[in-house]
Every structure is written in structure tokens, then in C-alpha cells.
Amino acid sequence: MVIAFIVPYVGLRMMIPQDVSLVEGIYFVDNFSSPFNLSGLLFGVISLYFSYLLCNDEGKTLIRKYMFFSIPYLVMIAMVGLFWEVRLFIPLILTGFIFASYQFKNTISA
């Protein structure tokens, strides 16, 4: 999977020359010192915890595994993203709600 990402990425970077960098800067310290960024982080954590509470035991295990494999994404958010941009947490939040709703569909009897 890594090679499937790197080969097209390098090919596109070589074919389309640009004088821009991939990131604007490293915001790791700013993310944990600004009240706006901390409020965005709090929103993300509360939303994920809410979806975690909605799941049964199987769903909770699935979310824990998903969050473990999402660690690289979370590290990149902390380093080059800003926590107040809550759109960065939306993929994780939506996936958590999908896990929760999937488990609810299995418990509803028709």
C-alpha cells in the first residue's frame, strides 16, 4: 500500500513542478497552547467518545482498533494541522457514528 501511494505521488510531483511546500509550517506547540486549538481538540475528543459510548462491546473494540491505526493521521493533524479546523476530525467522527449505527441495526428486531 505504501508503494501504491508513493509511486503516483512522486510521479505527479515530477510531472507537475511546483514551488510550494507540502505544509505551511509545524503547529505542534501552537495546537496545545492556543485556547481555540484546544477547544477544537476538545470537540474532536468529545465527539469520538460519544460515538464510542453508543457502541456495544464489539463496536467499542472496532473503534479502539480503528483509532490505533489512525495514529499516523492524528500525529499529522497535531503537527501540520490546526485543531480548531474541526473538519480534520470529521473522518474519524463519521466512522465512529457508522460503527455505532451498524451495531444498532443489528439489535433492532423487525
Biopython code that builds the backbone (N, CA, C, O; Angstrom):
import numpy as np
from Bio.PDB.StructureBuilder import StructureBuilder

atoms = [
    (1, "MET", "N", (0.812, -1.185, 0.000)),
    (1, "MET", "CA", (0.000, 0.000, 0.000)),
    (1, "MET", "C", (0.862, 1.258, 0.000)),
    (1, "MET", "O", (0.502, 2.267, -0.605)),
    (2, "VAL", "N", (1.992, 1.189, 0.678)),
    (2, "VAL", "CA", (2.882, 2.345, 0.720)),
    (2, "VAL", "C", (3.415, 2.641, -0.682)),
    (2, "VAL", "O", (3.450, 3.793, -1.114)),
    (3, "ILE", "N", (3.822, 1.602, -1.372)),
    (3, "ILE", "CA", (4.343, 1.780, -2.732)),
    (3, "ILE", "C", (3.236, 2.301, -3.654)),
    (3, "ILE", "O", (3.497, 3.124, -4.531)),
    (4, "ALA", "N", (1.984, 1.818, -3.455)),
    (4, "ALA", "CA", (0.871, 2.292, -4.275)),
    (4, "ALA", "C", (0.606, 3.779, -4.051)),
    (4, "ALA", "O", (0.040, 4.435, -4.926)),
    (5, "PHE", "N", (0.990, 4.310, -2.933)),
    (5, "PHE", "CA", (0.858, 5.747, -2.687)),
    (5, "PHE", "C", (2.072, 6.516, -3.191)),
    (5, "PHE", "O", (1.929, 7.555, -3.837)),
    (6, "ILE", "N", (3.261, 6.010, -2.899)),
    (6, "ILE", "CA", (4.494, 6.750, -3.194)),
    (6, "ILE", "C", (4.739, 6.881, -4.694)),
    (6, "ILE", "O", (5.118, 7.960, -5.151)),
    (7, "VAL", "N", (4.540, 5.831, -5.467)),
    (7, "VAL", "CA", (4.840, 5.877, -6.906)),
    (7, "VAL", "C", (4.010, 6.946, -7.625)),
    (7, "VAL", "O", (4.594, 7.776, -8.321)),
    (8, "PRO", "N", (2.669, 6.968, -7.491)),
    (8, "PRO", "CA", (1.929, 8.037, -8.168)),
    (8, "PRO", "C", (2.253, 9.422, -7.610)),
    (8, "PRO", "O", (2.278, 10.402, -8.356)),
    (9, "TYR", "N", (2.499, 9.506, -6.308)),
    (9, "TYR", "CA", (2.811, 10.796, -5.696)),
    (9, "TYR", "C", (4.107, 11.372, -6.269)),
    (9, "TYR", "O", (4.152, 12.531, -6.681)),
    (10, "VAL", "N", (5.147, 10.560, -6.290)),
    (10, "VAL", "CA", (6.433, 11.020, -6.828)),
    (10, "VAL", "C", (6.291, 11.327, -8.311)),
    (10, "VAL", "O", (6.841, 12.320, -8.788)),
    (11, "GLY", "N", (5.559, 10.487, -9.054)),
    (11, "GLY", "CA", (5.354, 10.733, -10.480)),
    (11, "GLY", "C", (4.647, 12.061, -10.731)),
    (11, "GLY", "O", (5.040, 12.818, -11.618)),
    (12, "LEU", "N", (3.610, 12.340, -9.955)),
    (12, "LEU", "CA", (2.897, 13.606, -10.123)),
    (12, "LEU", "C", (3.771, 14.796, -9.723)),
    (12, "LEU", "O", (3.727, 15.837, -10.379)),
    (13, "ARG", "N", (4.547, 14.659, -8.678)),
    (13, "ARG", "CA", (5.427, 15.752, -8.251)),
    (13, "ARG", "C", (6.495, 16.037, -9.310)),
    (13, "ARG", "O", (6.906, 17.184, -9.486)),
    (14, "MET", "N", (6.941, 14.998, -10.009)),
    (14, "MET", "CA", (7.955, 15.186, -11.047)),
    (14, "MET", "C", (7.330, 15.771, -12.320)),
    (14, "MET", "O", (7.957, 16.584, -12.999)),
    (15, "MET", "N", (6.100, 15.364, -12.644)),
    (15, "MET", "CA", (5.453, 15.835, -13.867)),
    (15, "MET", "C", (4.905, 17.254, -13.720)),
    (15, "MET", "O", (4.892, 18.016, -14.688)),
    (16, "ILE", "N", (4.456, 17.610, -12.530)),
    (16, "ILE", "CA", (3.878, 18.934, -12.300)),
    (16, "ILE", "C", (4.775, 19.675, -11.316)),
    (16, "ILE", "O", (4.562, 19.601, -10.106)),
    (17, "PRO", "N", (5.776, 20.388, -11.824)),
    (17, "PRO", "CA", (6.679, 21.091, -10.900)),
    (17, "PRO", "C", (5.964, 22.247, -10.209)),
    (17, "PRO", "O", (5.209, 22.994, -10.832)),
    (18, "GLN", "N", (6.215, 22.375, -8.921)),
    (18, "GLN", "CA", (5.610, 23.434, -8.128)),
    (18, "GLN", "C", (6.668, 24.013, -7.207)),
    (18, "GLN", "O", (7.592, 23.321, -6.780)),
    (19, "ASP", "N", (6.516, 25.283, -6.915)),
    (19, "ASP", "CA", (7.434, 25.943, -5.993)),
    (19, "ASP", "C", (6.800, 26.122, -4.621)),
    (19, "ASP", "O", (7.061, 27.112, -3.938)),
    (20, "VAL", "N", (5.977, 25.176, -4.222)),
    (20, "VAL", "CA", (5.315, 25.249, -2.927)),
    (20, "VAL", "C", (5.710, 24.046, -2.098)),
    (20, "VAL", "O", (6.112, 23.009, -2.626)),
    (21, "SER", "N", (5.590, 24.203, -0.794)),
    (21, "SER", "CA", (5.887, 23.085, 0.089)),
    (21, "SER", "C", (4.603, 22.325, 0.391)),
    (21, "SER", "O", (3.509, 22.798, 0.083)),
    (22, "LEU", "N", (4.734, 21.175, 0.981)),
    (22, "LEU", "CA", (3.577, 20.358, 1.308)),
    (22, "LEU", "C", (2.826, 20.888, 2.516)),
    (22, "LEU", "O", (1.618, 20.685, 2.629)),
    (23, "VAL", "N", (3.519, 21.561, 3.415)),
    (23, "VAL", "CA", (2.893, 22.089, 4.624)),
    (23, "VAL", "C", (3.276, 23.557, 4.791)),
    (23, "VAL", "O", (4.326, 23.993, 4.319)),
    (24, "GLU", "N", (2.429, 24.295, 5.455)),
    (24, "GLU", "CA", (2.726, 25.701, 5.718)),
    (24, "GLU", "C", (3.691, 25.860, 6.881)),
    (24, "GLU", "O", (4.474, 26.809, 6.917)),
    (25, "GLY", "N", (3.637, 24.952, 7.813)),
    (25, "GLY", "CA", (4.508, 25.037, 8.974)),
    (25, "GLY", "C", (4.182, 23.930, 9.958)),
    (25, "GLY", "O", (3.251, 23.150, 9.755)),
    (26, "ILE", "N", (4.957, 23.874, 11.020)),
    (26, "ILE", "CA", (4.738, 22.907, 12.087)),
    (26, "ILE", "C", (4.020, 23.641, 13.218)),
    (26, "ILE", "O", (4.535, 24.617, 13.763)),
    (27, "TYR", "N", (2.828, 23.160, 13.561)),
    (27, "TYR", "CA", (1.987, 23.836, 14.549)),
    (27, "TYR", "C", (1.814, 23.034, 15.828)),
    (27, "TYR", "O", (0.839, 23.238, 16.552)),
    (28, "PHE", "N", (2.731, 22.134, 16.121)),
    (28, "PHE", "CA", (2.566, 21.240, 17.262)),
    (28, "PHE", "C", (2.415, 22.011, 18.570)),
    (28, "PHE", "O", (1.499, 21.742, 19.346)),
    (29, "VAL", "N", (3.306, 22.965, 18.817)),
    (29, "VAL", "CA", (3.264, 23.744, 20.065)),
    (29, "VAL", "C", (2.023, 24.633, 20.090)),
    (29, "VAL", "O", (1.372, 24.763, 21.126)),
    (30, "ASP", "N", (1.696, 25.243, 18.953)),
    (30, "ASP", "CA", (0.521, 26.122, 18.886)),
    (30, "ASP", "C", (-0.773, 25.356, 19.165)),
    (30, "ASP", "O", (-1.698, 25.902, 19.767)),
    (31, "ASN", "N", (-0.840, 24.108, 18.736)),
    (31, "ASN", "CA", (-2.053, 23.323, 18.939)),
    (31, "ASN", "C", (-2.352, 23.089, 20.411)),
    (31, "ASN", "O", (-3.516, 23.000, 20.801)),
    (32, "PHE", "N", (-1.320, 22.990, 21.225)),
    (32, "PHE", "CA", (-1.527, 22.698, 22.636)),
    (32, "PHE", "C", (-1.397, 23.928, 23.527)),
    (32, "PHE", "O", (-1.429, 23.806, 24.752)),
    (33, "SER", "N", (-1.249, 25.114, 22.930)),
    (33, "SER", "CA", (-1.136, 26.329, 23.737)),
    (33, "SER", "C", (-2.247, 27.338, 23.465)),
    (33, "SER", "O", (-2.519, 28.185, 24.316)),
    (34, "SER", "N", (-2.886, 27.272, 22.322)),
    (34, "SER", "CA", (-3.938, 28.219, 21.973)),
    (34, "SER", "C", (-5.295, 27.718, 22.474)),
    (34, "SER", "O", (-5.615, 26.543, 22.295)),
    (35, "PRO", "N", (-6.096, 28.583, 23.095)),
    (35, "PRO", "CA", (-7.422, 28.143, 23.554)),
    (35, "PRO", "C", (-8.343, 27.740, 22.399)),
    (35, "PRO", "O", (-9.178, 26.851, 22.564)),
    (36, "PHE", "N", (-8.205, 28.376, 21.240)),
    (36, "PHE", "CA", (-9.020, 27.998, 20.088)),
    (36, "PHE", "C", (-8.678, 26.586, 19.629)),
    (36, "PHE", "O", (-9.571, 25.791, 19.336)),
    (37, "ASN", "N", (-7.399, 26.277, 19.568)),
    (37, "ASN", "CA", (-6.985, 24.938, 19.150)),
    (37, "ASN", "C", (-7.389, 23.893, 20.179)),
    (37, "ASN", "O", (-7.797, 22.789, 19.816)),
    (38, "LEU", "N", (-7.282, 24.226, 21.443)),
    (38, "LEU", "CA", (-7.678, 23.285, 22.488)),
    (38, "LEU", "C", (-9.186, 23.027, 22.462)),
    (38, "LEU", "O", (-9.636, 21.917, 22.749)),
    (39, "SER", "N", (-9.964, 24.056, 22.117)),
    (39, "SER", "CA", (-11.413, 23.841, 22.006)),
    (39, "SER", "C", (-11.736, 22.921, 20.830)),
    (39, "SER", "O", (-12.652, 22.105, 20.928)),
    (40, "GLY", "N", (-11.008, 23.033, 19.727)),
    (40, "GLY", "CA", (-11.202, 22.124, 18.601)),
    (40, "GLY", "C", (-10.833, 20.701, 18.963)),
    (40, "GLY", "O", (-11.522, 19.757, 18.576)),
    (41, "LEU", "N", (-9.733, 20.542, 19.712)),
    (41, "LEU", "CA", (-9.332, 19.208, 20.173)),
    (41, "LEU", "C", (-10.383, 18.629, 21.108)),
    (41, "LEU", "O", (-10.700, 17.442, 21.033)),
    (42, "LEU", "N", (-10.921, 19.465, 21.986)),
    (42, "LEU", "CA", (-11.960, 19.016, 22.901)),
    (42, "LEU", "C", (-13.201, 18.555, 22.133)),
    (42, "LEU", "O", (-13.814, 17.549, 22.489)),
    (43, "PHE", "N", (-13.569, 19.288, 21.082)),
    (43, "PHE", "CA", (-14.691, 18.884, 20.240)),
    (43, "PHE", "C", (-14.440, 17.507, 19.632)),
    (43, "PHE", "O", (-15.323, 16.649, 19.658)),
    (44, "GLY", "N", (-13.248, 17.289, 19.088)),
    (44, "GLY", "CA", (-12.927, 16.009, 18.475)),
    (44, "GLY", "C", (-12.965, 14.867, 19.467)),
    (44, "GLY", "O", (-13.503, 13.799, 19.174)),
    (45, "VAL", "N", (-12.392, 15.090, 20.648)),
    (45, "VAL", "CA", (-12.349, 14.036, 21.668)),
    (45, "VAL", "C", (-13.753, 13.711, 22.170)),
    (45, "VAL", "O", (-14.107, 12.540, 22.309)),
    (46, "ILE", "N", (-14.559, 14.745, 22.445)),
    (46, "ILE", "CA", (-15.919, 14.506, 22.939)),
    (46, "ILE", "C", (-16.757, 13.797, 21.883)),
    (46, "ILE", "O", (-17.525, 12.894, 22.214)),
    (47, "SER", "N", (-16.625, 14.188, 20.626)),
    (47, "SER", "CA", (-17.396, 13.544, 19.553)),
    (47, "SER", "C", (-17.016, 12.082, 19.408)),
    (47, "SER", "O", (-17.887, 11.224, 19.266)),
    (48, "LEU", "N", (-15.723, 11.790, 19.442)),
    (48, "LEU", "CA", (-15.288, 10.394, 19.341)),
    (48, "LEU", "C", (-15.739, 9.581, 20.550)),
    (48, "LEU", "O", (-16.138, 8.424, 20.415)),
    (49, "TYR", "N", (-15.673, 10.191, 21.729)),
    (49, "TYR", "CA", (-16.104, 9.491, 22.934)),
    (49, "TYR", "C", (-17.612, 9.222, 22.899)),
    (49, "TYR", "O", (-18.069, 8.169, 23.346)),
    (50, "PHE", "N", (-18.381, 10.178, 22.367)),
    (50, "PHE", "CA", (-19.827, 9.996, 22.246)),
    (50, "PHE", "C", (-20.147, 8.816, 21.324)),
    (50, "PHE", "O", (-20.999, 7.988, 21.650)),
    (51, "SER", "N", (-19.471, 8.738, 20.179)),
    (51, "SER", "CA", (-19.712, 7.609, 19.283)),
    (51, "SER", "C", (-19.239, 6.302, 19.915)),
    (51, "SER", "O", (-19.816, 5.244, 19.661)),
    (52, "TYR", "N", (-18.194, 6.371, 20.735)),
    (52, "TYR", "CA", (-17.700, 5.188, 21.446)),
    (52, "TYR", "C", (-18.745, 4.695, 22.441)),
    (52, "TYR", "O", (-18.954, 3.490, 22.580)),
    (53, "LEU", "N", (-19.403, 5.630, 23.136)),
    (53, "LEU", "CA", (-20.423, 5.239, 24.110)),
    (53, "LEU", "C", (-21.654, 4.623, 23.459)),
    (53, "LEU", "O", (-22.343, 3.813, 24.080)),
    (54, "LEU", "N", (-21.936, 4.996, 22.219)),
    (54, "LEU", "CA", (-23.114, 4.474, 21.529)),
    (54, "LEU", "C", (-22.947, 3.026, 21.077)),
    (54, "LEU", "O", (-23.934, 2.352, 20.785)),
    (55, "CYS", "N", (-21.714, 2.547, 21.019)),
    (55, "CYS", "CA", (-21.448, 1.203, 20.502)),
    (55, "CYS", "C", (-21.601, 0.157, 21.598)),
    (55, "CYS", "O", (-21.489, 0.447, 22.789)),
    (56, "ASN", "N", (-21.863, -1.069, 21.152)),
    (56, "ASN", "CA", (-21.809, -2.187, 22.084)),
    (56, "ASN", "C", (-20.352, -2.653, 22.176)),
    (56, "ASN", "O", (-19.460, -1.987, 21.649)),
    (57, "ASP", "N", (-20.103, -3.771, 22.828)),
    (57, "ASP", "CA", (-18.723, -4.222, 23.065)),
    (57, "ASP", "C", (-17.956, -4.481, 21.775)),
    (57, "ASP", "O", (-16.775, -4.147, 21.681)),
    (58, "GLU", "N", (-18.612, -5.072, 20.783)),
    (58, "GLU", "CA", (-17.934, -5.335, 19.502)),
    (58, "GLU", "C", (-17.576, -4.031, 18.799)),
    (58, "GLU", "O", (-16.487, -3.893, 18.242)),
    (59, "GLY", "N", (-18.500, -3.079, 18.831)),
    (59, "GLY", "CA", (-18.242, -1.779, 18.211)),
    (59, "GLY", "C", (-17.136, -1.018, 18.919)),
    (59, "GLY", "O", (-16.331, -0.342, 18.278)),
    (60, "LYS", "N", (-17.096, -1.129, 20.253)),
    (60, "LYS", "CA", (-16.039, -0.453, 21.014)),
    (60, "LYS", "C", (-14.673, -1.032, 20.663)),
    (60, "LYS", "O", (-13.694, -0.298, 20.530)),
    (61, "THR", "N", (-14.615, -2.338, 20.516)),
    (61, "THR", "CA", (-13.357, -2.965, 20.116)),
    (61, "THR", "C", (-12.949, -2.504, 18.728)),
    (61, "THR", "O", (-11.773, -2.233, 18.481)),
    (62, "LEU", "N", (-13.907, -2.413, 17.827)),
    (62, "LEU", "CA", (-13.633, -1.958, 16.467)),
    (62, "LEU", "C", (-13.138, -0.508, 16.452)),
    (62, "LEU", "O", (-12.205, -0.187, 15.716)),
    (63, "ILE", "N", (-13.744, 0.365, 17.250)),
    (63, "ILE", "CA", (-13.309, 1.768, 17.314)),
    (63, "ILE", "C", (-11.912, 1.875, 17.905)),
    (63, "ILE", "O", (-11.100, 2.669, 17.431)),
    (64, "ARG", "N", (-11.618, 1.078, 18.944)),
    (64, "ARG", "CA", (-10.266, 1.115, 19.530)),
    (64, "ARG", "C", (-9.216, 0.703, 18.493)),
    (64, "ARG", "O", (-8.159, 1.326, 18.396)),
    (65, "LYS", "N", (-9.506, -0.339, 17.727)),
    (65, "LYS", "CA", (-8.573, -0.770, 16.684)),
    (65, "LYS", "C", (-8.449, 0.295, 15.604)),
    (65, "LYS", "O", (-7.347, 0.564, 15.126)),
    (66, "TYR", "N", (-9.557, 0.899, 15.218)),
    (66, "TYR", "CA", (-9.555, 1.950, 14.199)),
    (66, "TYR", "C", (-8.733, 3.153, 14.673)),
    (66, "TYR", "O", (-7.962, 3.724, 13.902)),
    (67, "MET", "N", (-8.898, 3.529, 15.930)),
    (67, "MET", "CA", (-8.133, 4.662, 16.467)),
    (67, "MET", "C", (-6.637, 4.324, 16.535)),
    (67, "MET", "O", (-5.793, 5.194, 16.317)),
    (68, "PHE", "N", (-6.315, 3.080, 16.831)),
    (68, "PHE", "CA", (-4.909, 2.688, 16.854)),
    (68, "PHE", "C", (-4.280, 2.850, 15.473)),
    (68, "PHE", "O", (-3.179, 3.386, 15.346)),
    (69, "PHE", "N", (-4.976, 2.390, 14.448)),
    (69, "PHE", "CA", (-4.435, 2.502, 13.102)),
    (69, "PHE", "C", (-4.553, 3.922, 12.541)),
    (69, "PHE", "O", (-3.980, 4.220, 11.493)),
    (70, "SER", "N", (-5.288, 4.794, 13.227)),
    (70, "SER", "CA", (-5.390, 6.200, 12.826)),
    (70, "SER", "C", (-4.334, 7.067, 13.481)),
    (70, "SER", "O", (-4.318, 8.278, 13.262)),
    (71, "ILE", "N", (-3.460, 6.490, 14.268)),
    (71, "ILE", "CA", (-2.431, 7.272, 14.965)),
    (71, "ILE", "C", (-1.578, 8.099, 14.000)),
    (71, "ILE", "O", (-1.303, 9.256, 14.317)),
    (72, "PRO", "N", (-1.140, 7.587, 12.846)),
    (72, "PRO", "CA", (-0.376, 8.456, 11.933)),
    (72, "PRO", "C", (-1.168, 9.680, 11.483)),
    (72, "PRO", "O", (-0.611, 10.772, 11.375)),
    (73, "TYR", "N", (-2.449, 9.507, 11.222)),
    (73, "TYR", "CA", (-3.300, 10.632, 10.835)),
    (73, "TYR", "C", (-3.408, 11.644, 11.974)),
    (73, "TYR", "O", (-3.329, 12.851, 11.745)),
    (74, "LEU", "N", (-3.588, 11.158, 13.187)),
    (74, "LEU", "CA", (-3.699, 12.048, 14.341)),
    (74, "LEU", "C", (-2.392, 12.797, 14.606)),
    (74, "LEU", "O", (-2.409, 13.967, 14.990)),
    (75, "VAL", "N", (-1.276, 12.128, 14.401)),
    (75, "VAL", "CA", (0.023, 12.791, 14.575)),
    (75, "VAL", "C", (0.197, 13.893, 13.536)),
    (75, "VAL", "O", (0.689, 14.978, 13.848)),
    (76, "MET", "N", (-0.206, 13.611, 12.300)),
    (76, "MET", "CA", (-0.092, 14.644, 11.262)),
    (76, "MET", "C", (-1.023, 15.816, 11.532)),
    (76, "MET", "O", (-0.664, 16.960, 11.252)),
    (77, "ILE", "N", (-2.207, 15.559, 12.068)),
    (77, "ILE", "CA", (-3.086, 16.663, 12.444)),
    (77, "ILE", "C", (-2.402, 17.520, 13.502)),
    (77, "ILE", "O", (-2.425, 18.748, 13.421)),
    (78, "ALA", "N", (-1.799, 16.880, 14.484)),
    (78, "ALA", "CA", (-1.147, 17.627, 15.565)),
    (78, "ALA", "C", (0.057, 18.408, 15.063)),
    (78, "ALA", "O", (0.349, 19.484, 15.586)),
    (79, "MET", "N", (0.756, 17.897, 14.073)),
    (79, "MET", "CA", (1.976, 18.564, 13.620)),
    (79, "MET", "C", (1.711, 19.662, 12.600)),
    (79, "MET", "O", (2.232, 20.768, 12.746)),
    (80, "VAL", "N", (0.915, 19.385, 11.570)),
    (80, "VAL", "CA", (0.787, 20.353, 10.477)),
    (80, "VAL", "C", (-0.629, 20.901, 10.322)),
    (80, "VAL", "O", (-0.845, 21.813, 9.523)),
    (81, "GLY", "N", (-1.579, 20.376, 11.054)),
    (81, "GLY", "CA", (-2.936, 20.900, 11.004)),
    (81, "GLY", "C", (-3.205, 21.745, 12.229)),
    (81, "GLY", "O", (-2.392, 21.799, 13.151)),
    (82, "LEU", "N", (-4.333, 22.394, 12.233)),
    (82, "LEU", "CA", (-4.758, 23.168, 13.391)),
    (82, "LEU", "C", (-5.994, 22.511, 13.974)),
    (82, "LEU", "O", (-6.935, 22.188, 13.248)),
    (83, "PHE", "N", (-5.992, 22.314, 15.280)),
    (83, "PHE", "CA", (-7.097, 21.612, 15.925)),
    (83, "PHE", "C", (-8.421, 22.346, 15.777)),
    (83, "PHE", "O", (-9.473, 21.708, 15.780)),
    (84, "TRP", "N", (-8.399, 23.663, 15.650)),
    (84, "TRP", "CA", (-9.670, 24.387, 15.535)),
    (84, "TRP", "C", (-10.339, 24.121, 14.191)),
    (84, "TRP", "O", (-11.518, 24.437, 14.025)),
    (85, "GLU", "N", (-9.628, 23.556, 13.241)),
    (85, "GLU", "CA", (-10.238, 23.134, 11.979)),
    (85, "GLU", "C", (-10.876, 21.768, 12.206)),
    (85, "GLU", "O", (-10.278, 20.730, 11.922)),
    (86, "VAL", "N", (-12.086, 21.791, 12.717)),
    (86, "VAL", "CA", (-12.729, 20.536, 13.122)),
    (86, "VAL", "C", (-12.997, 19.622, 11.936)),
    (86, "VAL", "O", (-13.290, 18.441, 12.123)),
    (87, "ARG", "N", (-12.901, 20.147, 10.720)),
    (87, "ARG", "CA", (-13.089, 19.293, 9.544)),
    (87, "ARG", "C", (-12.048, 18.180, 9.495)),
    (87, "ARG", "O", (-12.271, 17.156, 8.849)),
    (88, "LEU", "N", (-10.932, 18.363, 10.160)),
    (88, "LEU", "CA", (-9.902, 17.330, 10.172)),
    (88, "LEU", "C", (-10.334, 16.115, 10.994)),
    (88, "LEU", "O", (-9.855, 15.005, 10.760)),
    (89, "PHE", "N", (-11.234, 16.319, 11.949)),
    (89, "PHE", "CA", (-11.711, 15.217, 12.776)),
    (89, "PHE", "C", (-12.943, 14.527, 12.182)),
    (89, "PHE", "O", (-13.338, 13.460, 12.651)),
    (90, "ILE", "N", (-13.543, 15.122, 11.164)),
    (90, "ILE", "CA", (-14.793, 14.596, 10.609)),
    (90, "ILE", "C", (-14.662, 13.150, 10.112)),
    (90, "ILE", "O", (-15.570, 12.360, 10.370)),
    (91, "PRO", "N", (-13.580, 12.756, 9.411)),
    (91, "PRO", "CA", (-13.500, 11.335, 9.001)),
    (91, "PRO", "C", (-13.545, 10.374, 10.177)),
    (91, "PRO", "O", (-14.172, 9.318, 10.090)),
    (92, "LEU", "N", (-12.894, 10.724, 11.269)),
    (92, "LEU", "CA", (-12.897, 9.850, 12.444)),
    (92, "LEU", "C", (-14.268, 9.837, 13.113)),
    (92, "LEU", "O", (-14.746, 8.784, 13.535)),
    (93, "ILE", "N", (-14.895, 11.000, 13.208)),
    (93, "ILE", "CA", (-16.198, 11.096, 13.859)),
    (93, "ILE", "C", (-17.255, 10.346, 13.050)),
    (93, "ILE", "O", (-18.048, 9.589, 13.611)),
    (94, "LEU", "N", (-17.265, 10.555, 11.743)),
    (94, "LEU", "CA", (-18.258, 9.867, 10.909)),
    (94, "LEU", "C", (-18.076, 8.359, 10.947)),
    (94, "LEU", "O", (-19.053, 7.610, 10.974)),
    (95, "THR", "N", (-16.842, 7.919, 10.950)),
    (95, "THR", "CA", (-16.596, 6.476, 11.027)),
    (95, "THR", "C", (-17.075, 5.921, 12.356)),
    (95, "THR", "O", (-17.630, 4.824, 12.410)),
    (96, "GLY", "N", (-16.864, 6.672, 13.427)),
    (96, "GLY", "CA", (-17.370, 6.237, 14.732)),
    (96, "GLY", "C", (-18.878, 6.115, 14.746)),
    (96, "GLY", "O", (-19.416, 5.156, 15.299)),
    (97, "PHE", "N", (-19.575, 7.078, 14.141)),
    (97, "PHE", "CA", (-21.032, 7.002, 14.088)),
    (97, "PHE", "C", (-21.504, 5.868, 13.169)),
    (97, "PHE", "O", (-22.546, 5.264, 13.422)),
    (98, "ILE", "N", (-20.759, 5.582, 12.126)),
    (98, "ILE", "CA", (-21.109, 4.457, 11.256)),
    (98, "ILE", "C", (-20.976, 3.149, 12.026)),
    (98, "ILE", "O", (-21.833, 2.272, 11.917)),
    (99, "PHE", "N", (-19.896, 3.014, 12.811)),
    (99, "PHE", "CA", (-19.746, 1.814, 13.638)),
    (99, "PHE", "C", (-20.903, 1.696, 14.619)),
    (99, "PHE", "O", (-21.443, 0.610, 14.827)),
    (100, "ALA", "N", (-21.278, 2.816, 15.219)),
    (100, "ALA", "CA", (-22.366, 2.795, 16.206)),
    (100, "ALA", "C", (-23.694, 2.449, 15.544)),
    (100, "ALA", "O", (-24.447, 1.629, 16.070)),
    (101, "SER", "N", (-23.992, 3.053, 14.411)),
    (101, "SER", "CA", (-25.274, 2.786, 13.760)),
    (101, "SER", "C", (-25.326, 1.372, 13.207)),
    (101, "SER", "O", (-26.394, 0.760, 13.182)),
    (102, "TYR", "N", (-24.219, 0.852, 12.773)),
    (102, "TYR", "CA", (-24.194, -0.524, 12.287)),
    (102, "TYR", "C", (-24.554, -1.488, 13.408)),
    (102, "TYR", "O", (-25.299, -2.445, 13.199)),
    (103, "GLN", "N", (-24.032, -1.235, 14.577)),
    (103, "GLN", "CA", (-24.341, -2.102, 15.711)),
    (103, "GLN", "C", (-25.808, -1.977, 16.112)),
    (103, "GLN", "O", (-26.421, -2.966, 16.513)),
    (104, "PHE", "N", (-26.381, -0.776, 16.012)),
    (104, "PHE", "CA", (-27.790, -0.606, 16.341)),
    (104, "PHE", "C", (-28.690, -1.325, 15.348)),
    (104, "PHE", "O", (-29.727, -1.860, 15.741)),
    (105, "LYS", "N", (-28.328, -1.350, 14.097)),
    (105, "LYS", "CA", (-29.133, -2.050, 13.102)),
    (105, "LYS", "C", (-29.182, -3.538, 13.401)),
    (105, "LYS", "O", (-30.181, -4.198, 13.116)),
    (106, "ASN", "N", (-28.113, -4.071, 13.972)),
    (106, "ASN", "CA", (-28.104, -5.493, 14.294)),
    (106, "ASN", "C", (-28.974, -5.812, 15.504)),
    (106, "ASN", "O", (-29.402, -6.955, 15.667)),
    (107, "THR", "N", (-29.244, -4.817, 16.362)),
    (107, "THR", "CA", (-30.019, -5.102, 17.568)),
    (107, "THR", "C", (-31.499, -4.828, 17.400)),
    (107, "THR", "O", (-32.291, -5.257, 18.240)),
    (108, "ILE", "N", (-31.911, -4.125, 16.340)),
    (108, "ILE", "CA", (-33.327, -3.835, 16.126)),
    (108, "ILE", "C", (-33.995, -5.045, 15.465)),
    (108, "ILE", "O", (-33.560, -5.520, 14.416)),
    (109, "SER", "N", (-35.039, -5.518, 16.092)),
    (109, "SER", "CA", (-35.736, -6.666, 15.503)),
    (109, "SER", "C", (-36.929, -6.170, 14.700)),
    (109, "SER", "O", (-37.646, -5.265, 15.127)),
    (110, "ALA", "N", (-37.131, -6.764, 13.551)),
    (110, "ALA", "CA", (-38.208, -6.314, 12.656)),
    (110, "ALA", "C", (-39.466, -7.118, 12.846)),
    (110, "ALA", "O", (-40.465, -6.868, 12.172)),
]
sb = StructureBuilder()
sb.init_structure("model")
sb.init_model(0)
sb.init_chain("A")
sb.init_seg("    ")
for serial, (resi, resn, name, xyz) in enumerate(atoms, 1):
    if name == "N":
        sb.init_residue(resn, " ", resi, " ")
    sb.init_atom(name, np.array(xyz, "f"), 0.0, 1.0, " ", f" {name:<3s}", serial, name[0])
structure = sb.get_structure()
